[in-house]
């Protein structure tokens, strides 16, 4: 049987036209807006459609659409130019004679300049419609000054004063040697016998993230772990000055990013402008030490008084209160020449007896001071040790 070579019997899609490609008969290509079929019997290169009509046959002509799109784009440019011209013309008119330096309410052709508007507003500011109080006058035309509004907001707020503690040196731990019980903190700057408190800085189960259970040691005047065996980048902590290092526990859930040490210092925090009848003081946060005695700073320390302690849960074995996290409330009342102080607190502490839990601490203390106290002006919280971010709010009663 004889065989015949029929050549190509179908079109071949060659994609986007490429001047470096050799095209054969029945190849078809696309350009930016049209489709062309190669009809020459001889393969060729560099014959760009539609410039060679004997080589390429146009199958789909998109030039009219391209031209229409170009015309629309040019029309948009022309419209924008027209708008710019109008704006320029209006700006030029701004400098002409119809602009005035005063406001004329009877004119329909004049318009004021910026100074005229500012002068008009300044005049209204000084008009009789303004009053420096919030007292209603029944006319519906008065408006208060900024000072009057601010004074009204203060008068209706129960919050008298807020103090947020800051300034402690913060010591972040990068590693712990659980054999020698040594903490690593590069360039910590601590010295032996510095006192350290704990600060929980992110959410987490406290007993799972703290690598020891020894409660913060306390004395009659100071609270905090003692720094021992301090070097440039490492240190240990102890319950006593120069004492044996506290044992660390390698917990799988320990997380250095959720807590830190802070170098503690004692301070007397003055709460000013206390009303004559007293106030409510609220302390929220990490209270390393809160002295049980509260005094009125405007008068000398009094030698006479009465105090009473009652503990509702944990035994109060120290002169001051320490709470790892807690809430502390102090009620101060003035009665004749005496001052009555009631202190209540509730919070949590580490539990030396069980590394898998913490313990609650709650208590109450009452103090009555009598003597020459004709009024209360400033309340002093003495020998206070707080971690950074602890908040003290003073409220009206």
VONU-411640 format. One record per residue (C-alpha): x, y, z. Coordinates in steps of 0.02 Angstrom, whole numbers, plus 50000, padded with zeros to 5 digits. Layout:
BEGIN
((X; Y; Z))
...
This chain:
BEGIN
((50000; 50000; 50000))
((50065; 50173; 49958))
((50084; 50303; 50097))
((50058; 50490; 50076))
((50129; 50629; 50188))
((49985; 50749; 50211))
((50089; 50870; 50320))
((50000; 50965; 50457))
((49814; 50941; 50459))
((49773; 51049; 50614))
((49817; 51220; 50686))
((49956; 51227; 50817))
((49944; 51352; 50962))
((50114; 51437; 50980))
((50059; 51560; 51114))
((50114; 51743; 51114))
((50212; 51794; 50960))
((50403; 51787; 50983))
((50514; 51866; 50849))
((50651; 51739; 50890))
((50540; 51587; 50854))
((50534; 51495; 50685))
((50352; 51473; 50633))
((50281; 51337; 50516))
((50123; 51333; 50415))
((49964; 51322; 50521))
((50048; 51393; 50678))
((49940; 51526; 50759))
((49996; 51661; 50883))
((49920; 51802; 50985))
((49977; 51983; 50998))
((49921; 52119; 51118))
((49748; 52129; 51039))
((49732; 52002; 50894))
((49758; 51820; 50837))
((49856; 51773; 50678))
((49878; 51610; 50576))
((50043; 51572; 50487))
((49997; 51530; 50304))
((50166; 51527; 50216))
((50232; 51358; 50156))
((50410; 51407; 50203))
((50460; 51414; 50387))
((50520; 51590; 50431))
((50580; 51695; 50578))
((50562; 51879; 50621))
((50405; 51911; 50518))
((50302; 52012; 50643))
((50112; 52015; 50617))
((50020; 52112; 50550))
((50165; 52186; 50449))
((50177; 52034; 50332))
((50002; 51994; 50264))
((50070; 51861; 50144))
((50139; 51765; 50294))
((50006; 51794; 50427))
((49816; 51786; 50413))
((49718; 51883; 50546))
((49590; 51768; 50629))
((49527; 51889; 50764))
((49556; 52077; 50752))
((49552; 52169; 50921))
((49623; 52334; 50861))
((49457; 52428; 50866))
((49437; 52387; 51051))
((49615; 52442; 51087))
((49587; 52606; 50996))
((49424; 52634; 51091))
((49510; 52605; 51258))
((49648; 52727; 51211))
((49519; 52857; 51162))
((49429; 52836; 51330))
((49593; 52855; 51425))
((49632; 53014; 51329))
((49458; 53081; 51364))
((49487; 53053; 51551))
((49653; 53147; 51541))
((49568; 53290; 51450))
((49430; 53296; 51584))
((49558; 53302; 51724))
((49651; 53441; 51637))
((49488; 53539; 51622))
((49455; 53519; 51808))
((49631; 53578; 51848))
((49604; 53730; 51739))
((49442; 53774; 51828))
((49528; 53754; 51998))
((49669; 53867; 51943))
((49545; 53997; 51884))
((49452; 53991; 52050))
((49615; 54009; 52145))
((49656; 54161; 52041))
((49488; 54238; 52083))
((49528; 54212; 52268))
((49648; 54359; 52258))
((49525; 54477; 52174))
((49420; 54617; 52244))
((49271; 54511; 52298))
((49371; 54443; 52445))
((49350; 54551; 52601))
((49436; 54565; 52769))
((49270; 54579; 52861))
((49112; 54475; 52862))
((48966; 54564; 52777))
((48805; 54464; 52806))
((48710; 54576; 52682))
((48821; 54538; 52533))
((48790; 54393; 52414))
((48948; 54419; 52310))
((49084; 54451; 52439))
((49171; 54315; 52539))
((49283; 54339; 52693))
((49466; 54292; 52706))
((49534; 54179; 52843))
((49576; 54324; 52959))
((49399; 54391; 52948))
((49330; 54220; 52999))
((49454; 54205; 53143))
((49411; 54380; 53206))
((49225; 54340; 53200))
((49250; 54180; 53301))
((49360; 54270; 53428))
((49224; 54399; 53451))
((49094; 54265; 53485))
((49213; 54185; 53611))
((49201; 54343; 53717))
((49013; 54360; 53700))
((48889; 54347; 53842))
((48840; 54172; 53788))
((48995; 54102; 53875))
((48993; 54062; 54060))
((49125; 53988; 54174))
((49008; 53865; 54260))
((48891; 53721; 54225))
((48742; 53806; 54310))
((48585; 53802; 54199))
((48511; 53976; 54166))
((48349; 53921; 54081))
((48381; 54013; 53917))
((48459; 53872; 53818))
((48590; 53991; 53748))
((48734; 53977; 53872))
((48886; 53867; 53843))
((49022; 53826; 53973))
((49208; 53857; 53958))
((49334; 53714; 53952))
((49383; 53752; 54132))
((49203; 53736; 54189))
((49182; 53569; 54101))
((49343; 53498; 54174))
((49297; 53558; 54348))
((49128; 53474; 54331))
((49206; 53309; 54278))
((49324; 53312; 54428))
((49184; 53356; 54547))
((49080; 53207; 54490))
((49222; 53080; 54495))
((49252; 52972; 54647))
((49436; 52951; 54603))
((49540; 53083; 54693))
((49717; 53026; 54654))
((49810; 52885; 54567))
((49989; 52826; 54592))
((50074; 52696; 54480))
((50238; 52631; 54549))
((50395; 52631; 54441))
((50584; 52649; 54457))
((50635; 52477; 54520))
((50784; 52393; 54436))
((50713; 52246; 54337))
((50815; 52085; 54329))
((50771; 51961; 54192))
((50835; 51782; 54203))
((50907; 51693; 54051))
((50963; 51528; 54132))
((50966; 51432; 54297))
((51095; 51306; 54356))
((50986; 51186; 54456))
((51138; 51099; 54532))
((51216; 51256; 54607))
((51051; 51351; 54615))
((51128; 51497; 54520))
((51032; 51623; 54414))
((51108; 51699; 54256))
((51065; 51878; 54209))
((51198; 51963; 54103))
((51256; 52128; 54179))
((51123; 52123; 54316))
((51211; 52255; 54424))
((51158; 52174; 54589))
((51264; 52170; 54746))
((51263; 52051; 54893))
((51125; 52091; 55019))
((51016; 52181; 54891))
((50834; 52135; 54919))
((50734; 52059; 54776))
((50548; 52040; 54748))
((50453; 51934; 54622))
((50350; 52008; 54480))
((50231; 51904; 54375))
((50231; 51992; 54206))
((50120; 51879; 54098))
((49973; 51765; 54123))
((50021; 51595; 54186))
((49994; 51473; 54327))
((50112; 51546; 54456))
((50158; 51382; 54541))
((50208; 51311; 54371))
((50322; 51451; 54314))
((50419; 51497; 54473))
((50570; 51381; 54496))
((50569; 51382; 54687))
((50441; 51379; 54828))
((50530; 51473; 54969))
((50415; 51615; 55021))
((50485; 51791; 55015))
((50578; 51819; 55180))
((50517; 51962; 55291))
((50581; 52056; 55440))
((50511; 52197; 55544))
((50572; 52327; 55420))
((50617; 52244; 55253))
((50548; 52115; 55132))
((50634; 52020; 54993))
((50758; 51882; 54950))
((50939; 51923; 54991))
((51064; 51923; 54848))
((51215; 51810; 54888))
((51371; 51757; 54792))
((51344; 51893; 54661))
((51461; 51905; 54510))
((51450; 52006; 54350))
((51321; 51894; 54265))
((51262; 51772; 54399))
((51194; 51771; 54576))
((51101; 51666; 54703))
((50962; 51711; 54825))
((50944; 51670; 55009))
((50818; 51692; 55148))
((50952; 51775; 55257))
((51097; 51894; 55231))
((51247; 51793; 55173))
((51148; 51634; 55200))
((51127; 51468; 55111))
((51059; 51485; 54932))
((50877; 51443; 54907))
((50848; 51277; 54819))
((50786; 51292; 54640))
((50668; 51166; 54559))
((50684; 51117; 54376))
((50502; 51120; 54324))
((50457; 51070; 54146))
((50334; 51215; 54141))
((50460; 51347; 54199))
((50451; 51501; 54087))
((50576; 51646; 54104))
((50466; 51761; 53999))
((50325; 51762; 54127))
((50417; 51826; 54282))
((50566; 51928; 54339))
((50653; 51989; 54494))
((50648; 52172; 54547))
((50770; 52260; 54663))
((50665; 52327; 54805))
((50686; 52489; 54903))
((50576; 52559; 55040))
((50484; 52722; 55012))
((50354; 52833; 55094))
((50216; 52866; 54969))
((50119; 53026; 55001))
((49938; 53033; 54945))
((49890; 53218; 54933))
((49731; 53322; 54951))
((49636; 53201; 55062))
((49460; 53262; 55109))
((49437; 53315; 55289))
((49324; 53167; 55329))
((49443; 53035; 55257))
((49455; 52923; 55104))
((49464; 52746; 55034))
((49634; 52685; 54973))
((49647; 52537; 54854))
((49811; 52450; 54808))
((49812; 52324; 54666))
((49960; 52221; 54606))
((50120; 52144; 54677))
((50135; 52212; 54854))
((50306; 52163; 54921))
((50284; 52258; 55084))
((50143; 52361; 55157))
((50169; 52432; 55331))
((50020; 52408; 55444))
((50035; 52588; 55508))
((49961; 52735; 55412))
((49997; 52913; 55469))
((49935; 53087; 55430))
((50087; 53177; 55358))
((50036; 53354; 55409))
((50065; 53319; 55594))
((50205; 53241; 55699))
((50206; 53056; 55734))
((50088; 53019; 55880))
((50142; 52918; 56029))
((49968; 52871; 56086))
((49847; 52752; 56003))
((49766; 52583; 55998))
((49779; 52441; 55873))
((49703; 52269; 55851))
((49741; 52125; 55734))
((49624; 51986; 55678))
((49671; 51858; 55546))
((49537; 51765; 55451))
((49641; 51633; 55362))
((49830; 51625; 55360))
((49925; 51667; 55521))
((49997; 51844; 55523))
((50174; 51807; 55583))
((50256; 51966; 55519))
((50238; 52150; 55557))
((50202; 52196; 55377))
((50100; 52120; 55235))
((50174; 52037; 55079))
((50065; 51980; 54933))
((50131; 51906; 54771))
((49968; 51958; 54689))
((49836; 52045; 54788))
((49709; 52178; 54831))
((49733; 52292; 54981))
((49606; 52415; 55049))
((49633; 52551; 55179))
((49485; 52648; 55249))
((49532; 52812; 55335))
((49402; 52906; 55439))
((49421; 53068; 55537))
((49320; 53079; 55699))
((49342; 53234; 55807))
((49529; 53236; 55849))
((49560; 53054; 55806))
((49595; 52954; 55649))
((49524; 52778; 55625))
((49610; 52663; 55500))
((49542; 52495; 55445))
((49652; 52388; 55334))
((49596; 52232; 55241))
((49690; 52128; 55115))
((49677; 51968; 55015))
((49803; 51890; 54898))
((49917; 51743; 54858))
((50091; 51689; 54911))
((50210; 51547; 54873))
((50183; 51389; 54976))
((50347; 51318; 55043))
((50257; 51158; 55093))
((50196; 51115; 54919))
((50285; 51160; 54756))
((50129; 51121; 54655))
((50019; 51256; 54730))
((50010; 51430; 54805))
((49919; 51485; 54961))
((49795; 51620; 55007))
((49834; 51756; 55133))
((49698; 51869; 55201))
((49683; 51978; 55354))
((49620; 52136; 55437))
((49697; 52266; 55551))
((49615; 52409; 55646))
((49705; 52562; 55713))
((49636; 52712; 55809))
((49754; 52859; 55835))
((49705; 52999; 55951))
((49789; 53165; 55981))
((49800; 53336; 55901))
((49732; 53294; 55727))
((49614; 53437; 55684))
((49604; 53384; 55500))
((49674; 53261; 55373))
((49772; 53333; 55227))
((49900; 53207; 55163))
((49907; 53021; 55199))
((50078; 52939; 55210))
((50106; 52753; 55175))
((50273; 52722; 55260))
((50406; 52588; 55226))
((50314; 52530; 55070))
((50395; 52409; 54945))
((50301; 52386; 54781))
((50345; 52310; 54612))
((50335; 52413; 54453))
((50158; 52437; 54388))
((50070; 52420; 54556))
((49925; 52544; 54565))
((49865; 52648; 54713))
((49694; 52731; 54693))
((49621; 52856; 54818))
((49432; 52875; 54819))
((49304; 52986; 54904))
((49198; 52911; 55041))
